[in-house]
Amino acid sequence: MPEKPKENSDDAAMDGMMKEYSRTGGPGDDEGFIAAIKRRIDGLGGESERAWPWLFSGSFWKVAALLALLIAIGLGGKTWMVQTAQPDPTQVVMITQPRLEPGQTTPVRVFVRSEETRRPVENARVRLMMVGSDGNQRRLATSKTDENGIADLSANVGTNLKEGEYTLVAEVKGKSGKALAEDSIVVRRTYRTMLSTDKPLYQPGQIIHMRALSMEADSLQPAVAREVSFEVKDAKGNKVFRKEIETSDFGIAAADFKLANQVNEGNYTITVTVDESTSEREVTVERYVLPKFKIGLQADQGFYQPGELVRLSLNADYTFGKPVVGGKVRILADEFV
C-alpha cells in the first residue's frame, strides 16, 4: 500500500490561518484572529520549532504579507467610519449687507435652529468673525440667541481695515461640533466729491481750471491718496480731455484743460470720479463780447450752517460808472451732494 504523502508544515500553517480568519469573522475581530493564529502555530509542537528554515521560506513571507493586509483592511474600515461621521445637526442662517465701510457699524442677524426638530435653538452662543484672503481671522462680536433662535450683532470692522473681499463667518457651537454660516462681503469706502471751476464761461483758446474736493461719506475725512479721474466732453459729446491723478493729504485734486482756438461751441460737461463717487458740472464755451456793466455779489459771512439765513448784497454798475436801474436779478445756488 503506498504511503500517504506527508503534509507540508508550511501549507498546514497557511490553511490554519485561513480557517481561523473565516471563523473569527474577518477584519472586524483582528485581535481574536491574531490570537488564534498564535495558538495554531504553538500547536504545531516541536516539529515547527525544529523547522527553522521555514522562517526564511517563501511561505513565511506569504503569511507575513497576509497578516499585514488583514490589519490594513481593519484599520481602513475604522478610518472610513470616522470620515463618514454625520455632520452637526444645527442649521445657521446669517443675514447681512454685501458691502461694508471701514469704521461703519453694520447690523448682522443670525438665526439658529435644529435640523432634527426644526425648532429654534435658544441660548446658542454665536461668534461673528471676518476672514481675509490671507486666512487671518478678525473677531467682530459675540452674542446668544433668544427664544426665537435669533441673535442680533453689531459688527464694526474698524477704520484701518484694508479694502477688499472678505468672508463673514457666524460660528455656533452645536451638539457634536461647530456649525457655520458664511457669506462673501466687500469692504470699500464711499466718497462725496465736489467739482468746481474758476468761472462758468470760457472763450476758445482759454484754460479751464478744474478742482475737486473729495471726502469720506461716513466720517467726512479727506480722501487721501485716492485716484481721481477728470474728463471733459464738448457740446457734441466728444471726449476731448482725460487725466488721472491722486488726491492730496487734504482730499484735493486739480487739473487744467486748454481749449483750442477752433472748437465746438456750446455747453461742455466736466466729470470727476473718485472710486464710485461722481460729480458733474457744465460750463459754456463760446465767443462773447464784454458786457457793458459789471456785477458784484457779497455775502454777510463766509459760511453758513443748516437752517441759517443767507444775506446777499448785489451791485450792478455800467462800465462808465452809473448804476444799472431796473435790471432783472436771478440767483442760482449749487448744492454739494
C-alpha positions in Angstrom: 0.0 0.0 0.0 1.6 3.3 -1.0 2.5 5.7 1.8 0.3 8.8 2.1 2.3 11.9 1.3 3.3 13.9 4.4 1.5 17.2 4.7 3.9 20.1 4.3 4.1 22.2 7.5 4.0 25.5 5.5 0.8 24.5 3.8 -0.7 23.4 7.1 0.2 26.8 8.7 -1.3 28.7 5.7 -4.6 26.6 5.8 -4.8 27.1 9.5 -4.6 30.8 9.2 -7.3 31.0 6.6 -9.6 28.8 8.7 -9.1 30.9 11.7 -9.7 34.1 9.6 -13.0 32.7 8.5 -14.0 31.6 11.9 -13.2 34.8 13.7 -15.2 37.0 11.3 -12.5 38.8 9.3 -11.1 42.3 9.9 -13.7 43.2 12.4 -12.0 40.9 15.0 -8.3 41.5 14.4 -7.2 40.8 17.9 -9.0 37.5 18.1 -7.7 36.4 14.7 -4.1 37.1 15.7 -4.5 35.2 19.0 -6.0 32.2 17.2 -3.1 32.2 14.7 -0.6 32.2 17.6 -2.4 29.3 19.2 -2.3 27.5 15.9 1.4 27.9 15.5 2.1 26.9 19.1 0.0 23.7 18.4 2.4 22.5 15.7 4.7 21.4 18.5 8.3 20.6 18.2 8.2 19.9 14.5 7.7 23.7 13.9 10.4 24.5 16.4 12.8 22.2 14.6 11.9 23.6 11.2 14.0 26.8 11.4 14.3 27.0 7.6 10.6 27.7 7.4 11.2 31.1 8.9 13.1 32.1 5.8 11.0 30.3 3.2 8.5 31.9 0.7 5.6 30.7 2.8 6.8 32.7 5.8 6.7 35.9 3.8 3.3 35.0 2.3 2.0 34.6 5.9 3.5 38.0 6.9 2.1 39.8 3.9 -1.4 38.3 4.6 -1.3 39.4 8.2 -0.2 43.0 7.1 -3.0 43.1 4.5 -5.7 42.0 7.0 -4.5 44.5 9.6 -4.6 47.3 7.0 -8.1 46.3 6.0 -9.2 46.5 9.6 -7.6 49.9 10.2 -9.0 51.1 6.9 -12.5 50.1 7.9 -12.2 52.1 11.2 -10.9 55.2 9.3 -13.8 55.0 6.9 -16.2 55.0 9.8 -14.6 58.2 11.2 -14.6 60.0 7.9 -18.3 59.3 7.2 -19.5 60.6 10.6 -22.7 62.6 10.4 -22.4 66.5 10.5 -23.6 68.6 13.4 -27.5 68.8 13.2 -27.6 72.6 13.7 -28.6 75.0 11.0 -27.2 78.6 11.0 -28.6 81.3 8.7 -26.9 84.8 8.6 -28.4 88.0 7.1 -26.1 91.0 6.5 -25.2 93.6 3.9 -23.0 92.7 1.0 -20.8 95.7 1.4 -19.2 97.3 4.5 -17.3 100.5 5.0 -14.3 100.8 7.3 -15.3 102.4 10.6 -19.0 101.7 9.9 -21.1 99.7 12.4 -23.2 97.2 10.4 -26.1 95.1 11.9 -25.9 91.3 11.4 -28.7 88.9 12.2 -28.1 85.2 12.8 -30.9 82.5 13.1 -30.1 79.1 14.6 -32.4 76.1 14.6 -32.1 72.3 15.0 -32.4 70.3 11.7 -33.7 67.4 13.7 -36.7 69.1 15.4 -36.9 72.1 13.0 -37.3 74.3 16.1 -35.2 77.4 17.1 -32.3 76.9 19.4 -32.3 79.2 22.4 -29.1 80.4 24.3 -26.8 79.3 21.4 -23.5 81.1 21.6 -22.8 82.9 18.3 -19.4 84.2 17.4 -19.0 86.6 14.4 -15.7 86.7 12.6 -14.2 88.1 9.4 -11.7 86.1 7.4 -9.4 87.8 4.8 -7.9 86.3 1.7 -4.7 85.6 3.6 -6.6 83.5 6.1 -6.3 85.9 9.0 -9.3 86.0 11.3 -10.8 89.1 12.8 -13.2 88.7 15.7 -16.1 91.2 15.5 -18.8 90.3 18.0 -20.3 87.6 20.2 -23.9 87.1 21.4 -26.5 84.4 22.3 -29.8 83.6 20.6 -33.1 84.4 22.2 -36.2 82.2 22.5 -36.8 82.6 18.7 -33.3 81.4 17.9 -32.2 84.9 16.7 -29.1 86.8 17.7 -28.6 90.4 16.6 -25.0 91.5 16.5 -23.3 94.8 15.6 -20.2 94.5 13.5 -17.6 97.3 13.4 -14.7 96.4 11.1 -12.5 99.4 12.3 -11.2 102.3 10.4 -7.9 100.8 9.4 -9.2 97.7 7.7 -7.8 97.2 4.2 -10.3 97.4 1.4 -11.0 94.2 -0.5 -13.1 91.0 -0.4 -13.6 89.1 2.9 -15.7 86.2 4.2 -18.1 86.9 7.1 -18.4 83.8 9.3 -21.1 83.1 12.0 -19.9 80.2 14.2 -22.2 78.3 16.6 -21.1 75.5 18.8 -23.5 72.6 18.3 -24.0 69.2 19.9 -21.3 67.4 18.1 -19.1 70.2 16.7 -19.3 73.7 15.2 -21.9 74.8 12.7 -21.0 77.7 10.4 -22.7 80.2 8.1 -20.5 82.1 5.6 -21.1 85.0 3.3 -18.8 86.9 1.0 -18.7 90.7 1.6 -16.7 93.6 0.1 -15.1 96.3 2.3 -14.8 99.6 0.5 -15.0 103.2 1.3 -17.5 105.6 -0.4 -16.8 109.3 -1.0 -18.6 112.6 -1.7 -16.9 114.8 -4.2 -17.4 118.4 -5.1 -16.2 119.7 -8.5 -15.6 123.4 -9.2 -14.1 125.6 -12.0 -12.6 129.1 -11.9 -15.5 130.5 -14.0 -18.7 129.4 -15.8 -17.9 130.9 -19.2 -14.9 130.4 -21.5 -13.8 131.5 -24.9 -11.9 129.3 -27.3 -8.2 129.3 -26.5 -8.7 129.8 -22.8 -7.7 127.4 -20.0 -10.4 125.6 -17.9 -9.1 125.3 -14.3 -10.8 122.3 -12.5 -10.7 121.4 -8.9 -12.2 118.5 -6.9 -12.6 118.1 -3.2 -13.3 114.5 -2.0 -14.3 113.3 1.5 -15.3 110.0 3.0 -19.1 109.9 3.1 -19.4 108.5 6.6 -16.7 110.3 8.5 -16.2 113.3 6.3 -12.5 112.8 6.5 -10.4 113.8 3.4 -9.9 111.1 0.8 -6.2 110.8 0.9 -4.2 109.4 -2.0 -7.2 108.3 -3.9 -7.2 108.1 -7.7 -9.2 110.9 -9.3 -10.3 111.0 -13.0 -11.1 114.3 -14.7 -13.0 114.1 -18.0 -14.3 116.8 -20.4 -16.8 116.4 -23.2 -17.6 119.0 -25.7 -21.1 120.2 -26.8 -21.4 117.3 -29.2 -20.5 114.6 -26.6 -16.9 114.1 -27.9 -14.4 113.3 -25.2 -11.7 116.0 -25.5 -9.8 115.6 -22.2 -9.0 113.0 -19.6 -6.5 113.0 -16.8 -5.9 110.7 -13.7 -4.1 111.9 -10.6 -4.2 111.3 -6.9 -5.7 113.4 -4.2 -3.5 115.3 -1.7 -3.5 114.9 2.1 -6.5 117.3 2.1 -8.5 115.3 -0.4 -7.9 117.9 -3.2 -7.0 117.3 -6.8 -6.8 119.8 -9.7 -6.3 119.7 -13.4 -6.1 122.2 -16.3 -7.5 121.9 -19.8 -6.6 124.4 -22.6 -9.2 124.9 -25.2 -8.2 125.1 -28.8 -8.8 128.2 -30.9 -11.3 126.3 -33.1 -13.7 124.2 -31.0 -17.3 123.2 -30.9 -19.0 125.9 -29.0 -21.8 125.2 -26.5 -22.1 123.6 -23.1 -19.1 121.4 -22.1 -19.6 118.7 -19.4 -16.9 118.2 -16.8 -16.9 114.9 -14.8 -14.7 114.0 -11.9 -14.8 110.4 -10.5 -13.3 109.1 -7.2 -13.9 105.3 -6.9 -17.7 105.1 -7.4 -18.4 108.8 -6.5 -19.1 111.1 -9.5 -19.7 114.8 -9.7 -20.5 116.8 -12.9 -20.5 120.4 -13.9 -21.4 122.3 -17.1 -19.5 125.3 -18.4 -20.2 127.3 -21.5 -17.6 127.7 -24.3 -18.4 130.5 -26.8 -17.1 133.7 -28.2 -18.6 136.7 -26.4 -18.4 140.5 -26.2 -17.5 142.1 -23.0 -20.6 143.2 -21.1 -21.4 146.9 -20.7 -21.9 146.6 -17.0 -20.3 144.6 -14.1 -21.9 142.8 -11.2 -20.6 142.5 -7.7 -22.1 139.9 -5.1 -21.2 139.8 -1.5 -22.4 137.6 1.4 -22.7 138.7 5.0 -20.5 135.8 6.2 -18.1 133.3 4.8 -20.1 130.1 5.6 -23.4 129.0 6.9 -24.8 126.2 8.9 -28.0 124.3 8.0 -31.1 126.5 8.9 -29.3 129.8 8.9 -30.4 132.8 6.8 -28.2 133.8 3.9 -28.0 137.6 3.2 -26.5 138.8 -0.1 -25.7 142.2 -1.4 -25.6 142.8 -5.2 -24.3 145.8 -7.1 -24.6 146.4 -10.9 -22.9 149.3 -12.5 -22.2 150.3 -16.1 -18.6 150.4 -17.2 -18.8 154.2 -17.3 -19.8 154.3 -13.6 -23.5 154.8 -13.4 -25.7 152.1 -11.7 -28.0 149.7 -13.6 -31.6 150.6 -12.7 -34.5 148.1 -13.1 -32.4 145.1 -14.1 -33.8 141.7 -13.5 -31.8 139.5 -11.0 -31.8 135.7 -10.8 -29.9 133.9 -8.1 -28.7 130.3 -8.6 -27.2 128.1 -5.8 -25.3 124.8 -6.3 -25.8 122.0 -3.7 -22.8 119.9 -2.6 -24.0 116.3 -2.7 
